[in-house]
Amino acid sequence: MKDTYKTAVKAAVEGGIRIMEIYENEDFQVESKSDDSPLTLADNEANDIINSFLVPTGIPIISEENKQLEFSERKDWQECWIVDPLDGTKEFIKRNGEFTVNIALIRNNVPVFGVIYVPAKKDLYIGDVENQKSFKTSLVAEENLDVENLALTEIAPSETKTEIRVVGSRSHMNQDTLEYIENLKSKYNKEVEIVSKGSSLKFCLVAEGKADVYPRFAPTMEWDTAAGQAICNAVGLSVIDRQTAEPMKYNRENLLNNYFLVSRLG
């Protein structure tokens, strides 16, 4: 891996270590943001740790927990990091383990590398878009991580099954999504299995062949999706903006995503 990629992996894991330290403490110090989404001590402290790794790279950072810069300051960036230090804060508060650390490297508005770390399971996903490969590993030990010698297993989408597996959110299943599922049944004349999962793990399920389709017809931000898109793009899956009918772009003026679809179906 390139040195910048190794730095991102280390940052994600170190952030995850701190998240789990707080996860095991009853006092999450939950607050509400202006949009009523939750914020915990873990979000803030993981963000500080990740920044400590990424700032020295000299590449600017867009993070959910950093102060957001005006587009006039961002528009000429050729590269940037996009970070969600704790994706799935609601899942973290529910203590179901389905939360992640997301870090993506964006070049000319396109994800070129992504890492998603699942601290509760010590699962690590890495997507290298330039080399068209994504990997998964389960860490035996997080401390003093040896990035050079990770036991990586390449992942890939699955072959066609008798049923279509649609991955959905534990917190955001809505009428648009339910209607999409009904249309899938009619179009392919197959049964549909719903695979519920929180956070950016939904991207990982499609990338590693445990689901076939991820329709997201509810609000997300760039930091929710950039790392997952990198992991999917690296295995040949597109993440299509439903409004533009094009692959999703990043470091846009409006960091709020349109609805999108990840699918291995033709």
C-alpha positions in Angstrom: 0.0 0.0 0.0 1.0 3.6 -0.5 2.1 5.4 2.6 -1.0 7.6 2.6 -3.2 4.5 2.5 -1.3 2.9 5.4 -1.8 6.1 7.4 -5.5 6.0 6.7 -5.7 2.4 7.9 -3.8 3.2 11.1 -6.0 6.2 11.7 -9.2 4.2 11.4 -8.0 1.4 13.7 -6.7 3.9 16.3 -9.9 5.8 16.2 -11.7 2.4 16.6 -9.7 1.6 19.7 -10.8 4.8 21.4 -14.4 4.2 20.4 -14.4 0.8 22.0 -12.9 2.2 25.2 -15.9 4.6 25.4 -18.4 1.9 24.3 -17.5 -0.1 27.3 -18.2 2.9 29.6 -21.8 3.6 30.4 -21.4 7.4 30.0 -21.4 8.2 26.2 -22.2 11.9 26.9 -24.9 11.9 24.2 -25.8 15.3 22.8 -28.0 16.4 19.9 -26.8 18.3 16.9 -28.7 21.1 15.2 -30.3 18.4 12.9 -31.3 16.3 15.9 -28.8 13.6 15.1 -26.9 12.2 18.1 -23.3 13.2 19.0 -21.3 11.3 21.6 -17.9 11.5 23.3 -16.7 8.7 21.0 -17.5 10.8 17.8 -15.4 13.7 19.1 -12.5 11.7 20.5 -12.2 9.4 17.5 -12.2 12.4 15.3 -9.3 14.0 17.2 -7.3 10.8 16.8 -8.0 10.5 13.1 -7.1 14.1 12.5 -3.8 13.6 14.3 -2.9 11.0 11.7 -4.3 12.7 8.6 -3.3 16.3 9.1 0.5 15.5 8.7 -0.3 14.1 5.2 -0.9 17.7 4.0 -4.2 16.6 2.4 -7.2 18.6 3.5 -9.9 16.9 5.5 -13.7 16.9 5.3 -15.0 15.3 8.5 -18.4 15.1 10.0 -17.0 16.4 13.2 -14.8 19.1 11.8 -16.0 22.7 11.1 -17.2 22.6 7.6 -15.4 25.0 5.2 -17.2 27.0 2.6 -17.2 25.6 -1.0 -15.2 28.7 -2.1 -12.3 27.3 0.0 -12.8 23.7 -1.1 -13.6 23.9 -4.8 -10.1 23.8 -6.1 -8.9 20.9 -4.0 -7.6 18.1 -6.2 -7.4 15.7 -3.2 -9.1 15.5 0.2 -9.9 13.0 2.9 -13.5 12.4 3.7 -14.0 11.1 7.2 -16.8 9.8 9.5 -15.1 9.0 12.8 -18.2 7.1 14.0 -20.7 6.2 11.4 -23.8 4.7 12.9 -23.9 6.7 16.1 -27.5 5.5 16.7 -26.2 1.9 16.5 -23.4 2.7 18.9 -25.9 4.1 21.4 -28.1 1.0 20.9 -25.0 -1.1 21.6 -25.6 -3.5 18.6 -22.0 -3.3 17.3 -23.0 -2.1 13.8 -21.0 1.1 13.7 -17.9 1.9 11.7 -15.0 4.3 11.2 -15.0 5.6 7.6 -12.0 7.2 5.8 -11.8 7.8 2.1 -9.2 9.5 -0.1 -10.9 11.6 -2.9 -9.0 12.6 -6.0 -10.7 15.0 -8.5 -14.0 14.3 -6.9 -13.7 10.5 -7.2 -12.9 8.0 -4.4 -9.6 6.3 -5.0 -9.1 4.6 -1.6 -11.4 3.7 1.3 -11.1 2.0 4.6 -14.0 1.0 6.9 -13.2 -0.4 10.3 -15.8 -2.2 12.5 -14.4 -1.7 16.0 -16.8 -4.1 17.8 -15.8 -7.0 15.5 -12.3 -5.9 14.6 -13.2 -6.3 10.9 -11.3 -4.1 8.5 -12.3 -3.4 4.9 -9.9 -1.8 2.4 -10.7 -0.6 -1.1 -8.0 0.3 -3.6 -9.8 1.6 -6.7 -6.7 2.2 -8.8 -5.8 -1.5 -8.5 -9.4 -2.7 -8.6 -9.2 -4.7 -5.5 -10.9 -4.7 -2.1 -9.9 -6.7 0.9 -11.2 -7.8 4.3 -9.3 -8.9 7.4 -10.1 -9.5 11.0 -7.5 -8.1 13.3 -6.0 -10.3 16.0 -4.5 -7.2 17.8 -5.2 -3.6 17.2 -2.4 -2.0 19.1 0.9 -1.4 17.2 -0.8 -2.5 14.0 1.6 -3.9 11.4 0.0 -2.6 8.2 2.6 -4.2 6.0 1.7 -7.7 7.2 -2.1 -7.7 7.3 -3.6 -11.1 6.4 -5.8 -9.7 3.7 -8.5 -11.7 1.9 -9.8 -10.4 -1.4 -13.5 -9.9 -1.6 -15.9 -9.8 -4.6 -19.6 -9.6 -5.3 -21.6 -12.9 -5.5 -23.0 -14.8 -8.4 -26.7 -14.8 -9.1 -28.9 -16.5 -6.5 -32.4 -17.8 -6.5 -33.5 -14.8 -4.4 -32.4 -11.2 -4.4 -30.9 -10.0 -1.2 -31.6 -6.3 -0.5 -29.6 -4.7 2.2 -31.5 -2.0 4.2 -30.9 0.3 7.1 -31.9 -0.6 10.6 -32.9 3.0 11.1 -34.1 4.3 7.7 -36.3 1.8 5.8 -39.0 3.9 4.2 -41.9 3.7 1.7 -39.7 4.5 -1.3 -37.4 1.6 -0.4 -40.4 -0.7 0.1 -41.8 0.2 -3.3 -38.4 -0.4 -4.9 -38.3 -3.8 -3.4 -41.7 -4.6 -4.8 -40.5 -3.5 -8.3 -37.5 -5.8 -8.0 -39.8 -8.8 -7.3 -41.9 -8.0 -10.4 -38.9 -7.3 -12.7 -36.8 -10.4 -11.8 -39.7 -12.7 -10.8 -37.7 -13.7 -7.7 -38.2 -13.6 -4.0 -36.5 -10.8 -2.1 -34.7 -11.3 1.2 -34.2 -8.2 3.3 -30.8 -8.0 5.0 -30.8 -5.4 7.8 -27.6 -3.7 8.7 -26.5 -0.4 10.2 -23.9 2.2 9.1 -21.5 1.8 6.1 -21.5 -2.0 6.6 -24.3 -2.0 4.0 -21.7 -1.2 1.2 -19.4 -3.9 2.5 -22.2 -6.5 2.3 -22.7 -5.9 -1.4 -18.9 -5.7 -2.1 -18.2 -9.0 -0.4 -21.2 -10.9 -1.9 -23.5 -11.1 1.1 -26.1 -8.9 -0.5 -27.0 -7.9 -4.1 -28.6 -4.5 -3.9 -28.3 -1.5 -1.6 -31.0 1.2 -2.3 -30.6 4.3 -0.2 -33.6 6.5 -0.6 -33.1 8.5 2.5 -30.7 11.3 3.4 -27.0 10.7 3.7 -23.9 12.9 3.7 -20.6 12.5 1.8 -18.8 11.1 4.9 -21.4 8.4 5.2 -20.7 7.0 1.7 -17.2 7.9 0.4 -15.3 5.0 1.9 -18.1 2.5 1.1 -18.1 3.7 -2.5 -14.4 3.2 -2.8 -14.7 -0.4 -1.5 -17.6 -1.1 -4.0 -15.9 0.7 -6.9 -12.8 -1.4 -6.4 -14.7 -4.6 -7.0 -16.5 -3.2 -10.1 -19.7 -2.0 -8.5 -21.1 1.5 -9.2 -22.7 3.8 -6.7 -25.2 5.6 -8.8 -26.8 9.0 -7.9 -30.5 8.5 -8.7 -30.9 12.2 -9.7 -27.9 12.5 -12.1 -27.8 8.8 -13.2 -24.0 9.1 -12.8 -21.6 7.7 -10.2 -21.6 9.8 -7.0 -19.1 12.7 -6.9 -17.5 14.1 -3.8 -16.4 17.5 -2.3 -19.5 19.0 -3.9 -20.9 22.4 -2.9 -23.7 20.6 -1.1 -22.3 17.7 1.0 -25.8 16.2 1.3 -26.1 13.2 -1.1 -29.0 12.5 -3.4 -30.6 9.1 -3.2 -28.4 6.4 -4.6 -28.2 2.8 -5.6 -25.5 0.1 -5.3 -26.3 -3.0 -7.3 -24.7 -6.0 -8.9 -27.8 -6.7 -11.0 -27.8 -6.0 -14.7 
